[in-house]
Amino acid sequence: FVKELEDVKGSNELRKAQLDYLQFERDVISTQMAKFEQFNDSTSHEEISQAFTDLLKMSQVEQAKLTGLARVQKEFAEENNVVLKPSAISVIE
């Protein structure tokens, strides 16, 4: 649905950044988080540790994507006289 939305007032970059972030989150859930759902009593400590390490690496990528999204959001807000809540701004400051 979001992919078909029409861009308004220069929202193209914001929409792209939001879609990129949502796609990333979906991928993390379907690949990284799914590993944890498959663990059971026989799962080795090494497997758990590796899955956790992989998830931590993804959190660094996530932070970079969130920072980029916040930057584009702030730019869009400034161009369109939209006031952002402080929580939306704090990600990039």
C-alpha positions in Angstrom: 0.0 0.0 0.0 2.7 2.5 1.0 4.6 1.9 -2.3 1.6 3.1 -4.3 1.1 6.3 -2.3 1.5 9.5 -4.3 4.3 11.9 -3.3 3.1 15.2 -1.9 5.1 18.3 -1.4 8.5 16.7 -2.1 7.9 13.6 0.0 9.7 11.3 -2.5 12.9 11.0 -0.4 11.0 10.6 2.8 8.8 7.9 1.4 11.9 6.1 0.0 13.7 6.3 3.4 10.6 5.0 5.2 10.2 2.1 2.8 13.8 1.2 3.1 13.6 1.1 6.8 10.4 -0.9 6.8 12.0 -3.4 4.4 15.0 -3.7 6.6 12.9 -4.3 9.7 10.9 -7.0 7.9 14.1 -8.7 6.8 15.6 -8.7 10.3 12.4 -10.2 11.7 12.2 -12.9 9.0 15.9 -13.8 9.1 17.5 -12.9 12.4 14.7 -13.0 14.8 13.3 -16.2 13.3 16.4 -18.0 14.4 15.5 -17.4 18.1 12.1 -18.9 17.5 13.6 -22.2 16.4 15.8 -22.6 19.4 15.0 -25.4 21.8 16.6 -27.4 24.7 19.2 -28.9 22.3 20.3 -25.6 20.8 24.0 -25.2 21.5 25.4 -22.2 23.3 27.5 -21.4 20.2 24.4 -21.3 18.0 22.7 -18.9 20.4 25.8 -16.8 20.8 26.2 -16.5 17.0 22.6 -15.6 16.5 22.9 -12.9 19.2 26.1 -11.5 17.6 24.4 -11.4 14.2 21.4 -9.6 15.7 23.8 -7.0 17.4 25.4 -6.4 14.0 22.0 -5.7 12.5 21.2 -3.3 15.3 24.2 -1.1 14.1 22.8 -1.1 10.6 19.4 -0.3 12.0 20.7 2.7 13.9 22.3 4.0 10.7 19.0 3.6 8.8 17.1 5.3 11.6 19.5 8.2 11.6 19.1 8.6 7.8 15.4 8.4 8.1 15.3 11.0 10.8 17.5 13.3 8.7 15.2 13.0 5.7 12.2 13.5 7.9 13.7 16.6 9.4 14.5 18.0 6.0 10.9 17.3 4.8 9.5 19.0 7.9 11.6 22.1 7.5 10.7 22.4 3.8 7.0 22.0 4.6 6.8 23.9 7.9 5.9 20.8 9.9 6.8 20.8 13.6 8.3 17.5 14.7 8.1 16.2 18.3 11.4 16.3 20.2 11.7 12.5 20.1 11.8 12.5 16.3 14.5 15.1 16.3 16.7 13.6 19.0 17.7 10.6 16.8 19.8 12.9 14.7 21.1 15.4 17.2 
